[in-house]
Amino acid sequence: MLMIMLCGMLALTGCSKGGTENTSDTGGKQTDETGQHSDSSLKPYKITLVYPATAPKDLQLVQEEMSKYLTEKINATIELKPIEWASWDDKTNLMKISNEPFDLMFTASWFSYPKDVAKGQYLELDDLMAEHGKDIPGILGEEFIKGSRIGGKLYALPTKKEFGQGFGFLLDKKLVDKYKFDTNGIKTLEDMEAMFQTIKDNEPGVTPIVSSKFTNVWEAANYDGIVANLSIPRGSKELKAVDTLEDPKFIEFYKRMHQWNQNGWFDKDILTSDADQGMNMIKAGKAFAVAQSLKPGKDKEMTISAGVEVVQVETAEPFTTTGDAQGAMLGISRTSKDPARAMMFLNLLYSDPKLLNMLDWGIEGIHYVKKSDNMIDFPEGVNADTQTYPNPGGWMFGNQFPSRSDLLLIKSLSNRRWHPLRMSRKSLELR
């Protein structure tokens, strides 16, 4: 996306392979009311889940624990196959063109979902969900499912998470405090400029803005991207696409980004950096701000996972589009040897908090400890730097509200205790 942004600026001036063949038989078997099979009715099967993340030290340990649980539930084991963000395109494209067998893959509207559907990469899911994923429709709701369809057909299931997002920046709190920046008054990209220049002038070796090749340029400009250079201004009462290369407001955005680049505020790797680079640079004291999509509590979430305190500011108000329903999904590959079993696994990701917590947080007592029914913390002696199974990105999987429908539990860094953060809905505009 940022490549598009920089091209606009210039115009104004710029995995491991290893599918293991499985044999299984799920046709015609008896199921219970939730669509789950007893282990005696199914042959053993290994489910392969492919998603973008760094492989953690204890991947194998968590994989084995999940496999024990899945064996009891659906007589399946699991192979977790994280692929580095920077290598994702190359490795997954090779998997697809070589017809490598695998079952489930992360996808999204901004992550080649429409293109892969057009190529027949993912199976249609309506019939599979009706037979083997009976819990899913009631958990997701019709809005999410409808927004995930392409041409009226369902090819991937969305994560149940916040429905709508804004855009803005995560800022290094240490530098915010040092220069006494007033973040409460930030509403627009223009409002950010004095802070960026202050960092440029006074912090040698610190890059004012870090972004990644995955950053959504339309969200940054407060537009709803459709395809190529066609987009709809957010908040517009007319559902009329505009050409962003001719639209006056978008041209102003391009000019602003060009000027920011001329000012030396962007990191030099803006066209190639992966999703983790910004937070890693802030943690190393080499960056001030990370540009990205935001949700309520994103700063607390990233503070915990990255081990460096950040605060968030929004330059575009929260907004909901079809793209948000397709913002994080799992599709069943056309090369799956047992699509029914893959759907059974998906059904558990939405309906079984125990399985989802293992995938998201690891093993209780080793990777986290419970403070109460819905509250967890690091075990004694463990922190964000020493954890051996950091959350791979819970926003990618299943139902992120397994026990409190509209509450996201986050850890308060100010008082070191957990508290509920209600997802903001009042400010969302629906389209």
C-alpha positions in Angstrom: 0.0 0.0 0.0 2.8 2.4 0.8 4.3 1.7 -2.6 1.1 3.3 -4.0 1.6 6.2 -1.6 5.2 6.8 -2.7 4.4 6.4 -6.3 1.9 9.1 -5.9 4.6 11.3 -4.3 7.0 10.7 -7.1 4.3 11.6 -9.6 4.0 14.9 -7.9 7.8 15.7 -7.8 7.7 9.3 -5.8 8.7 -21.4 4.4 9.4 -24.4 4.9 7.6 -26.9 2.7 6.3 -30.1 4.2 2.7 -30.9 3.4 2.3 -34.3 5.0 -0.3 -36.5 3.2 -3.1 -37.4 5.5 -5.8 -40.0 5.2 -9.1 -39.5 6.8 -12.8 -40.2 6.3 -15.4 -37.9 7.6 -18.1 -38.6 5.1 -21.4 -40.0 6.5 -20.2 -40.1 10.1 -22.5 -39.3 13.0 -22.1 -35.9 14.6 -23.3 -34.4 17.9 -25.5 -31.3 18.1 -22.6 -28.9 17.7 -21.3 -30.7 14.6 -18.4 -32.3 16.4 -17.5 -35.9 15.9 -16.5 -38.4 18.6 -12.9 -39.6 18.2 -14.0 -43.2 17.5 -15.9 -42.1 14.3 -12.8 -40.5 12.6 -9.5 -41.6 11.4 -6.5 -39.6 12.7 -5.7 -36.5 10.7 -3.1 -33.7 11.0 -4.4 -30.2 10.4 -1.9 -27.6 9.0 -2.5 -24.0 10.0 -0.5 -21.4 8.1 -0.3 -17.8 9.4 2.1 -14.8 9.4 4.2 -14.7 12.6 7.7 -15.3 14.0 8.1 -18.9 15.2 8.4 -18.7 19.0 10.8 -20.8 21.1 8.0 -23.0 22.5 6.0 -23.5 19.3 6.5 -27.3 19.4 5.4 -27.5 23.0 2.2 -25.6 22.4 1.6 -27.6 19.2 1.8 -30.8 21.2 -0.6 -29.6 23.9 -3.1 -28.4 21.3 -2.8 -31.8 19.5 -3.6 -33.7 22.7 -6.7 -31.6 23.1 -7.8 -31.9 19.5 -7.3 -35.7 19.5 -9.9 -35.9 22.3 -12.3 -33.5 20.4 -12.0 -34.5 16.7 -9.2 -37.1 16.6 -6.8 -34.6 15.0 -3.4 -33.2 15.6 -2.2 -29.7 14.6 0.9 -28.4 12.8 1.3 -24.7 13.4 3.2 -23.2 10.5 4.1 -19.5 11.2 5.8 -17.7 8.4 7.7 -14.5 8.8 5.9 -11.4 7.5 8.8 -10.5 5.3 8.8 -13.9 3.7 5.1 -14.4 3.5 4.4 -13.6 -0.1 7.3 -15.7 -1.5 6.7 -18.7 0.6 2.9 -18.9 0.4 2.9 -18.2 -3.3 5.3 -21.2 -3.7 3.0 -23.3 -1.6 0.0 -22.3 -3.8 1.6 -22.8 -7.2 3.2 -26.1 -6.2 -0.1 -27.4 -4.9 1.4 -28.1 -1.5 -1.2 -29.8 0.8 -2.3 -27.7 3.7 -5.6 -27.0 5.4 -6.0 -23.5 6.7 -4.4 -20.2 5.8 -4.7 -16.6 7.1 -6.1 -14.2 4.6 -7.7 -10.7 4.5 -9.0 -8.1 2.2 -5.6 -6.3 2.4 -3.7 -9.6 2.2 -4.7 -11.1 -1.3 -8.1 -12.6 -0.3 -10.0 -11.4 -3.4 -7.1 -12.4 -5.7 -6.8 -15.8 -4.2 -10.5 -16.4 -4.4 -10.4 -15.5 -8.1 -7.7 -18.1 -8.5 -9.7 -20.8 -6.8 -7.3 -21.0 -3.9 -10.0 -21.4 -1.2 -13.0 -23.7 -1.0 -16.6 -22.5 -0.7 -17.6 -22.9 3.0 -21.4 -22.6 3.3 -22.1 -26.4 3.0 -19.1 -27.3 5.2 -20.1 -24.8 7.8 -23.7 -26.0 7.8 -22.6 -29.6 8.5 -19.4 -29.2 10.6 -19.4 -25.6 11.8 -22.9 -25.3 13.3 -21.7 -23.0 16.2 -20.1 -20.4 13.9 -23.1 -18.5 12.4 -24.6 -17.8 15.8 -21.3 -16.6 17.2 -20.2 -14.4 14.2 -23.6 -13.0 13.3 -25.0 -12.3 9.8 -23.2 -8.9 9.5 -19.8 -10.5 9.7 -20.6 -13.4 7.5 -22.3 -11.2 4.8 -19.4 -8.9 4.7 -17.0 -11.8 4.2 -18.7 -13.0 1.0 -17.4 -12.5 -2.5 -20.0 -12.8 -5.2 -22.5 -14.1 -2.6 -20.2 -17.0 -1.7 -18.2 -17.6 1.5 -14.6 -18.5 1.0 -13.1 -17.6 4.4 -14.3 -17.1 8.0 -13.6 -13.8 9.7 -12.2 -13.3 13.2 -14.8 -12.1 15.6 -13.1 -9.0 17.0 -13.7 -5.2 16.9 -15.9 -4.4 14.0 -14.4 -1.1 12.7 -11.1 0.6 13.1 -9.5 4.0 12.9 -6.0 5.0 11.7 -3.3 6.9 13.5 0.0 6.4 15.3 1.6 4.5 18.2 4.0 6.9 19.9 7.0 6.1 22.2 5.6 7.3 25.6 9.1 8.1 26.8 9.6 10.7 24.1 6.0 12.0 24.5 6.7 12.6 28.2 10.1 14.1 27.6 8.9 16.8 25.2 5.5 17.1 27.0 3.6 16.5 23.7 -0.2 17.1 24.1 -1.6 14.0 22.4 -5.2 14.8 23.5 -5.4 17.5 20.8 -4.4 15.3 17.9 -7.1 14.9 15.3 -5.5 15.1 11.9 -2.2 14.3 10.1 -1.4 18.0 10.2 -1.5 17.9 14.0 1.3 15.4 14.0 3.8 17.5 12.2 5.2 19.6 15.1 6.0 16.5 17.0 7.8 14.9 14.1 9.9 18.0 13.5 10.8 18.2 17.2 12.0 14.6 17.1 13.9 15.2 13.9 15.6 18.3 15.3 16.4 17.0 18.8 16.8 13.2 18.7 19.7 12.1 16.4 19.4 8.5 15.3 15.6 8.4 16.0 13.3 8.1 13.0 10.2 10.2 13.4 7.8 7.8 11.5 8.1 4.1 10.8 5.6 2.3 8.7 5.4 -0.9 6.8 4.6 -2.2 3.3 1.3 -3.4 4.7 0.1 0.0 5.8 -3.2 0.9 4.2 -2.7 4.2 2.4 -6.5 4.7 1.9 -7.1 4.5 5.7 -4.3 6.9 6.3 -6.0 9.4 3.9 -9.5 8.6 5.5 -10.8 7.0 2.3 -12.3 3.5 1.7 -10.2 1.9 -1.0 -11.9 -0.2 -3.6 -9.4 -1.2 -6.2 -6.3 0.3 -7.8 -6.7 4.1 -7.5 -10.5 4.0 -7.0 -11.8 5.0 -3.6 -14.7 6.5 -1.6 -14.1 9.3 0.9 -15.1 8.1 4.3 -18.2 10.0 5.6 -19.4 10.7 2.1 -23.2 10.5 1.7 -22.7 9.4 -1.9 -21.5 5.9 -2.6 -19.5 7.3 -5.6 -16.0 6.2 -6.3 -13.4 8.8 -7.0 -10.1 8.6 -8.8 -7.5 9.3 -6.1 -5.0 10.5 -8.7 -7.5 13.3 -9.6 -9.4 13.9 -6.4 -8.3 17.2 -4.8 -8.3 16.0 -1.2 -6.3 12.9 -2.0 -3.9 14.9 -4.0 -3.4 17.1 -0.9 -2.7 13.9 1.0 -0.1 12.8 -1.6 1.6 16.3 -1.4 1.7 16.0 2.4 3.3 12.6 2.3 5.8 13.8 -0.2 6.7 16.8 2.0 7.1 14.4 5.0 9.5 12.4 3.0 11.4 15.5 1.9 11.6 16.5 5.6 13.4 13.2 6.3 10.6 12.0 8.7 10.1 8.5 7.1 12.3 5.5 7.7 14.4 4.5 4.7 12.9 1.0 4.5 9.3 2.2 4.2 8.7 0.2 1.0 10.1 -3.1 2.4 9.7 -3.1 6.2 7.6 -5.8 7.7 4.8 -5.4 10.3 7.1 -5.8 13.3 9.8 -3.4 12.4 8.2 -0.2 13.8 7.7 -1.6 17.3 11.2 -3.2 17.3 12.7 0.2 16.4 10.8 2.0 19.2 11.9 -0.7 21.6 15.5 -0.1 20.5 15.2 3.7 20.9 15.5 4.2 17.1 11.9 5.4 16.3 9.2 7.7 17.6 6.0 6.8 15.8 4.5 3.8 14.0 1.7 4.4 11.5 -1.0 1.8 11.5 -4.7 0.9 11.8 -5.9 1.3 15.4 -8.6 0.0 17.7 -9.5 0.8 21.3 -6.7 -0.3 23.5 -4.2 -1.0 20.8 -1.5 0.9 22.7 -2.0 -1.3 25.8 -1.9 -4.5 23.7 1.3 -3.5 22.0 2.9 -2.3 25.2 2.4 -5.8 26.7 3.5 -7.7 23.6 6.5 -5.6 22.7 7.6 -4.7 26.2 7.9 -0.9 25.5 5.3 1.6 26.6 3.4 3.4 23.7 0.4 5.7 23.5 -2.0 5.9 20.5 -3.4 8.9 18.7 -6.0 8.7 16.0 -5.9 10.9 12.8 -9.0 9.2 11.3 -12.1 8.3 13.2 -13.3 4.7 13.5 -15.2 3.5 10.5 -16.7 0.2 9.4 -16.7 -1.2 5.8 -16.9 -4.6 4.1 -13.1 -4.5 4.3 -13.3 -4.6 8.1 -15.4 -7.8 8.0 -12.7 -9.2 5.8 -9.8 -7.7 7.8 -8.7 -11.0 9.4 -9.9 -14.4 8.1 -9.0 -18.1 7.8 -9.7 -20.0 4.6 -9.7 -23.7 3.8 -7.2 -24.5 1.0 -8.3 -26.3 -2.1 -5.4 -28.7 -1.4 -6.8 -29.7 2.0 -7.1 -33.5 2.3 -9.9 -33.2 4.8 -11.9 -29.9 4.5 -14.5 -31.3 6.9 -11.9 -31.7 9.6 -10.6 -28.3 9.0 -14.1 -26.9 9.5 -14.4 -28.8 12.7 -11.2 -27.2 13.9 -12.6 -23.8 12.9 -15.8 -24.5 14.8 -13.7 -25.1 17.9 -11.7 -21.9 17.4 -15.0 -20.0 17.7 -16.8 -22.0 20.4 -14.0 -23.5 22.6 -12.1 -20.9 24.7 -9.7 -23.5 26.0 -8.4 -24.3 22.5 -8.3 -20.6 21.4 -6.4 -19.7 24.6 -3.8 -22.3 23.8 -3.2 -20.9 20.4 -3.2 -17.3 21.5 -1.4 -17.5 24.9 0.2 -21.0 25.2 0.0 -23.3 28.1 -1.4 -22.2 31.5 1.2 -22.3 34.2 4.1 -22.1 31.7 3.3 -19.2 29.4 0.6 -17.5 31.5 -1.1 -17.7 34.8 -4.8 -16.9 35.6 -5.5 -14.0 38.0 -9.3 -14.7 37.7 -11.7 -16.3 35.2 -11.0 -13.7 32.5 -7.7 -12.3 33.6 -4.2 -13.5 32.9 -0.6 -12.4 33.5 2.9 -13.5 32.9 4.2 -16.2 35.3 6.5 -15.1 38.0 9.9 -14.1 36.6 8.6 -13.8 33.0 8.1 -10.6 31.1 7.6 -9.5 27.5 11.3 -9.9 26.8 11.7 -13.4 28.3 8.4 -15.0 27.3 8.8 -18.2 25.2 5.4 -18.1 23.5 4.4 -14.5 22.7 0.9 -14.1 21.4 1.2 -14.8 17.6 -1.6 -12.3 16.9 -4.9 -13.3 18.4 -6.7 -11.0 16.0 -6.1 -13.6 13.3 -8.0 -16.5 15.0 -11.6 -17.4 15.8 -13.6 -15.6 18.5 -11.7 -13.0 20.4 -14.6 -12.5 22.8 -15.1 -16.0 24.0 -16.5 -15.2 27.4 -17.4 -11.5 27.4 -19.3 -10.6 24.2 -18.1 -7.0 23.7 -15.3 -6.7 26.2 -11.6 -6.9 25.5 -9.5 -7.6 28.5 -6.3 -5.7 28.6 -3.7 -5.1 31.2 -3.5 -1.6 32.6 0.1 -0.5 32.7 -0.6 2.3 35.2 -1.8 0.1 38.0 -0.7 -3.3 36.9 -4.1 -4.9 37.0 -6.6 -6.1 34.4 -9.7 -4.1 33.5 -12.3 -4.4 30.8 -12.3 -2.0 27.8 -15.6 -1.7 26.0 -15.2 -1.6 22.3 -16.3 1.8 21.0 -19.4 1.5 18.8 -21.0 4.9 19.1 -18.5 6.6 16.8 -18.6 3.9 14.1 -20.1 4.9 10.8 -21.7 1.9 9.1 -21.5 1.3 5.3 
